[in-house]
Amino acid sequence: MRNFRFASIVRKYFRPYVQVQESEGKRDEDGVWIPSEPILKSLQGHIQPISAELQQVEGGRYTKTDRMLFTESSHESGDIIGYQGNRYTVGTEVEREYSDINQYVIKKVIVSDTV
């Protein structure tokens, strides 16, 4: 299959975002648990809203607050992304074997959501 190189074209639209990696806490000498600060990894990508057509096609699984992420970086499902003061969870990767740009659906993390 032919591999298209879109990165050089799309790169001018890239903006910084962070990948939030939770790290383990530790206990002090008295045994009190001290949570650690998350590790923030700075990355570049293009984040845009999901089209209304995709929201409807997928049976309403996506909302206005969900986004598409186009990046050269690789992410796993469940990774946390920070962008413009909001946190998003990386969902499924859109299969794109023919391109050097990875495309992900990211869902906004809402604090009041039930577990």
C-alpha positions in Angstrom: 0.0 0.0 0.0 1.2 3.5 -0.8 2.3 5.6 2.2 1.4 9.3 2.0 3.6 11.9 3.9 1.1 14.4 5.3 3.2 15.5 8.3 5.0 18.3 6.5 1.7 19.8 5.3 -0.2 19.4 8.6 2.7 20.5 10.8 2.1 24.2 10.3 -1.3 23.7 12.1 0.3 21.9 15.1 -0.1 23.5 18.5 1.4 22.4 21.8 -0.5 20.0 24.1 0.6 17.9 27.0 0.4 14.2 27.8 -0.3 13.7 31.5 1.4 10.6 32.9 0.4 9.7 36.4 3.4 8.7 38.6 3.3 6.7 41.8 3.5 8.5 45.2 5.6 7.5 48.1 5.4 7.3 51.9 7.5 9.5 54.2 9.4 8.2 57.2 6.2 8.3 59.3 4.3 6.2 56.8 2.1 9.1 55.6 1.2 8.7 51.9 2.5 11.6 49.7 0.9 11.7 46.3 3.4 12.6 43.5 2.8 15.3 40.9 1.9 14.0 37.4 4.6 14.1 34.7 3.7 16.4 31.9 5.2 15.5 28.5 5.0 18.3 25.9 3.9 17.3 22.4 2.7 18.9 19.2 -0.5 18.1 17.3 -3.7 19.5 15.8 -6.9 19.3 17.8 -10.2 20.0 16.2 -13.9 19.5 16.9 -15.7 16.3 15.8 -18.0 16.9 12.9 -21.8 16.7 13.5 -21.9 14.0 10.8 -19.6 11.7 12.8 -21.6 12.4 16.0 -24.7 11.2 14.2 -23.1 8.2 12.3 -21.7 6.8 15.5 -25.1 6.7 17.2 -24.6 9.8 19.3 -21.5 8.4 21.1 -19.7 11.7 20.6 -20.6 15.2 22.0 -19.7 18.7 21.1 -16.9 18.7 23.7 -15.1 15.7 22.1 -12.3 16.3 19.7 -10.1 14.7 17.0 -6.3 14.7 17.5 -3.9 14.6 14.6 -0.3 14.1 15.6 3.0 12.4 14.7 3.2 11.0 18.3 1.7 7.7 19.3 -0.8 7.3 22.1 -2.4 4.4 23.9 -6.2 4.2 24.6 -6.8 5.8 28.0 -3.9 8.3 27.9 -4.8 11.7 29.3 -4.2 14.8 27.2 -4.2 18.4 28.4 -5.1 21.1 25.9 -6.2 24.7 26.6 -7.1 24.0 30.2 -9.2 20.9 29.5 -8.3 17.3 30.0 -9.2 14.6 27.4 -9.0 10.8 27.4 -7.6 9.2 24.3 -10.1 6.8 22.8 -9.7 4.7 19.8 -7.2 5.3 17.1 -8.6 5.8 13.6 -6.9 3.2 11.4 -4.6 5.1 9.0 -2.0 2.7 7.6 -1.4 4.9 4.6 -0.4 8.1 6.5 2.4 9.3 8.7 -0.1 11.2 10.8 -1.9 9.4 13.7 -5.6 10.3 14.2 -7.3 9.8 17.6 -10.7 10.5 19.0 -10.4 12.2 22.4 -13.2 12.6 24.9 -13.4 15.5 27.3 -12.9 14.5 31.0 -15.8 15.8 33.0 -15.3 15.9 36.8 -18.9 15.2 37.6 -19.1 12.0 35.5 -19.9 8.8 37.4 -17.4 6.0 37.4 
